[in-house]
Amino acid sequence: MNKDIHFLIECLSEDLIAMLIETYALSLDEAADKLYNSHTYSLLENEQSGLYYQGSVYVFDILREELSLN
């Protein structure tokens, strides 16, 4: 994976974890676990999806949708 893409994913991940903590009152470990085990995160890691170019609010909406289905 290109290091620029990796950097974008890491930045988004930090934002998404903070948003999970704030929205769902999760601990840091719980929020990280939810993110890293989500389908949304697998899409972020997929270079073909281009999701890593989107803003954190947009990606968080996708993640919230996924979490509401579980």
Order of alpha helices (4+ residues) and beta strands (2+ residues): alpha-alpha-alpha-alpha
